[in-house]
Amino acid sequence: MRGAQRRGQVVVVTGATGGVGRAAARAFGARGDTVALLARGEYALERAAEEIREAGGQALPLVVDVADAEAVDAAAGRIEEELGPIDVWVNAAFSTVFAPVAEIRPEELRRATEVTYFGFVHGTQAALRRMTPRDRGTIVQVGSALAERSVPLQAVYCGAKHAIQGFTESLRCELLHDRSGVRVTMVQMPGLNTPQFSWVLTRLPRHPRPVAPVYQPEVAARAVLYAADHPQRRMYWVGGSTVATLLGQKLAPGLLDRYLARTGYDGQQTDRPVDPSRPVNLWKPADDTAPDDYGAHGVFDDESHARSVQFWISRHRGPLALAAAATGAAAGALAGALRRRTGC
């Protein structure tokens, strides 16, 4: 049944060695899926594959730079040859630059866009080439609240995420036009405790950090799995901060501009100076050799939330709406009975 939870699927996850990709790959494996892992870092890929096998799933780690369209398509072909038809494709890979716009070099902007935006495009097209003839399959785009509301110092990332959203909306319309059984959905994420803040190229004076409140990558992973199982909805929002940001953008974008101008610089930096010896993963992977496996979590465990009440409500909005309606009807009936009894 379309949209129902299934097990034993073939799932592809890009950016599978760190952050959301790592957590999502592990979660798919833990429920018995076979997971193909696409990323650049060979050492971390092997560690991620071991986690999936230990969790009870099967894993196929593939060293792939998602900026290379031919390499992505070749990986998709190999996955189907070795594992079978791809059921779910999750695009999560990205790279970026933390810096004011005037300080971003053209080659850095190009490279980050090739990985983040074109990486999603290449993954989506590789999936479509295989899913469309079968008339089934699901593509999950790991998005961000910053796909709809940009912040200072992240123009590279925000621009790519905006582009991904525009690309995905066009694709969704085409699939609807074709009455296709292939589904595409997007999950807009809040600030997450991922390793990116320890390896992103930065020109900030202090160590970069996610916009608070911060959530653990497992929160994002659960949302990705739910979206994969229920792709009829065009978009999912994760975290109360995501909802507040996107509603604020719709209602008072100018006011939000001013607020972010005041708070967006300090709010995206810790009190610690940037370590000049820190790795940078824009041009080459930071987790290619031992012992550099950063895993799913970043360095903000102490303040990160392991649950999202908002996403739970979002998942159960149908039953909650029925419960609210029933409660309202019961309250109305009780009020009517009291009015009749008292003659008011």
N, C-alpha and C positions, 0 to 999 in steps of 0.2 A: 504494500500500500504506500502510495507516494506520501512522504512527509512523516511516516511512522518510523520509530526507532528501529534500526536494523543492526545486526552484528556480522562480523566476518567480511567486511567490505575491504576493498583496496583503496587506500587513501594516500594522496600525495601532499606533502607539506614542504613548502619552500621556506628558507630561512630557519631550518629545523634544528640548528645547533644552539640557539640562544633565545631567551625571552619567550614571547608568545608562541613562536614556532616550536620551540623545545617542549614547552609545557603541553601544547596541543598534541604534538606527536606522541608524547608519553601517555596522554589521556586516551587517545584513539587506540594505542596499543594495549592499554590496560583493560579495555572492554572487548578485546579479541580481534581487532582489526589488523590487517596487514598494512604496514606503513612504509612508503618510500620517502626517504629523507633527502632533500636537496639543499646543499649549502656548499660553501667553499672550503671550510676548515676540515681537513681530513681527520685529524685527531679527534676533534669534538664530534664529528659525524659518527665515528666508531663508538664513542662513549654514549651518544644518544641512542644508537642502535642497541647497545647492550642494555640500556634502561628499558627499552621497549620489550626486548626478549625476556628480561627479568620480570616484567609486568604481565607477561603471558601472550604478547603479540609477536608477530613476525616483522622483520625490518629489512629494508634494502637501502643502505646508505650510498648516495651517489654524489661525487664531487662535481658541482655544477655552478657556474657563474650565471645567474638569471639574466644578466645584461646581454648574454649571448643567446640570441633566438634559436640558432641552429642547435646549440648544445642543449637547450631546454627541450626542444622537440625530439632530439635524439634520446634524451633521458626518458621522455614519455613513451617513446617506442620501446625502449628496453624494459621499462616497467611493465608494459602490457605483455611483452614476450615472456617475462619471467614470473610475473605475479597474476596476470589476467587483466580483464577490463577495469579501467579506473572508474570508481564510483564517485569519489569525492576528491576535489582538488582545492587545497587551501593555499592562497597566496599570502605570505607573511614576511617575505624577505624585504629588507630595506637597508639603506645607508643614508647618512645625512651629514650636514655641517652645522655646528652651532656658532653663529657669528652674525653681526649686523650685515645687512645686504651689501653695503659699500666695501666690506672686507672679504667677500666671497670671490674666489678666483674662478674664471670661466671654466677651467678644466675640472675644478671641484664640483661646480654646479652641474656640468655635463655628466660627470661620472655618477653622482648621487641620483640624478634624474634617470639615468640609464638603469641603475639598479632598482630604484624604488618604483618609478612609474612604468618604465618599459619592462621591468621584471614582472610586474603584474600583468601587463599586456601579453608578454611572451607566454607566461604560464596559462593565462586564460585561453589564448589561441591554441596552444598545444592541447589543452583539455577539450576544447570545442571540436577540434579535428577528429577526435576519437569519440566523444560523447554524442555529437550531432547525428552521425549515421545510425547510432543505436537508439536515438531518441530518449535518452535517459542520462542522468548524472547531475551532480551538484558542484557548483563553484562557489567557494566562500572567500570573500575579500576581507582581509583584516584591515579595517579602517581606523579612524580616529575622530574624536571630536574636532580635531584640527583640520579635518577635511571640509568642515563647514564654517569654522571660526578660527582664523589665523591668529597667531601670537607673535610678538617680537622675538627676534633672534633665531627663529625657526622658519624663515622664508623658504628654504630649500625643501624641507620636509612638508610644510603646509602646501606649497605649490604642487608637489607630487601627489599628495593625498587628495587635493582638490581635483587634480587631473584624473586620478583613479576613479573618483566618484562620478565625474562626468562621463568617462569611458564606460563605466558599469551601467549607468542609467541608459545610455544609448543601446548597449547590448541587451538590457532587459526588454526594451521596447521591441527590438528585433526578434527576440525569442517569443514574445507575445504575438507579434505579427505572424510568425511562422507556426504558431500553435505548437511550439516545441515542448518536448518533455524534459528538456534540460532546464535546470533552475540556477539562478545566480542571486546571491544575497550578500549583504554587507554588514559588518559588525563594527559599530563606532565605539572605540575604546576610550577610557579615561587615562589619566597619568598612571603608568605602570612601573613597577620595580623590576626593570630588566637591565642586562649588562650594557646596553647601548651607552649609558651615561659614563661608563668607564673606558669606552673605546672609540667613541665618536670623535671625529675631527672637531676641535673646538678652538676658538680664538677668544674665549671669555677669560677674564682674569681668575675666576673661581670655578671650582668643579661643578659641572652642570648637573641638574637634577630634574625629575619630573614635576610637573605642576601638581600641587596638592589639591585634594586628598589623593594619596597614592594607594593603588591596589596591587595585590600579588598577581603574577602572571597566570596562576591557576584559575583566578576569576575569569580572566580573558579566555583561557582554554575551555572552561565549561560553557562559556557563551558560544565559542566556535563550534563545539560539538552539538550544542542545541540548535544552532543555525543550520548545521549540516543535516540534522535530522528533521528540521522544520523549515525548509527553504522557501515556503510559500510567501512568507513575509519579506518585503523588499529590503528591510533594514532593521537592525537591532541596536538599541542604545544600552551601553553598559555603564553603570555608576551614576549616582545622583548628580555628580559634578558635570557629567556629559549632558544630562538632561537640562540642567540649569544653564550651561553654556550655550546650548543650541537654541533653547527658548529665548535666552537673552539676545542672541544674535537675530532672531526673528522679530523681537519686539523693540529692541533699542540698540541697534548696532553701533551708532555713534557714541552712545554712553559707554558701551563695552570697549570701544577704541580707547577712550580716555582712561578708563579703569586699567586696561592692560598696559597703557603707556606708563602709568604710575607704578604698577605692581609687577609687570612682566619681566623686568630685568632681575631684580632681587629674588623674585619668586622662582626663577629657574637656575639659581646658583646657590651652592652651599656656602658656608663660611670658610671653607678650606681652599687654598690656592691650587691651581691646576698643577699636577705633577708633570714636569717637562719630559719625563721618561715614559709616560703612559703610552700604551699601544694605540694605533689608529687603524681602523679596519676599512677605510674607504678604498684603498688601493689593493690591499692584500688582507687575507683573513687574520684576525688576531688569535684564532684558536686552531691553528694548523698543526702545531707540534706539541708534544708533551712538555710541561704539564698544564698547558694553557687551555683548559676547558672551563668556560665561564658559567655554563649551565643556564638555567631559566631565570635565576634571581640576580638582581643587582645588589647594591650595597645599602639599600634602604629598607631592610627587613623590619627594623624597629618601629617604623611608622606606617607600615603597609597593612591594608585591610585584606583579610582572607575571604570576605564575603561581600556581595553587593545586594542589599535589600531591594534596591531599585530593579535590578535585573530579575530577581525572584518575582517581583510584582509584575514585571513585563511578561514573564513566561506564563503567569497565571492570570493574565488580565481577563480572559474569558470567564473562568469560574468566579473571579472576584467581581466582575461586572454583574453576573447573575446573582451573586450573594448580596451585592449592594442593592440591586433591584428588588430582591426578595425582602431585604430588610426594610427598604423604603415602602414597599407595599404593605408589609406587616405593620409598620409604624402608622401608615395612613389609615389602615383598617382599625387599629387601636384608637387613634385619634377620633375617627368617626363614631366608634362605639361610645367613647367617653362623651362626645358631644350629644349624642342621642340620649345617653343616660342622664346627663346633667341639664339637658334642654338648652345648651349654649349654642 
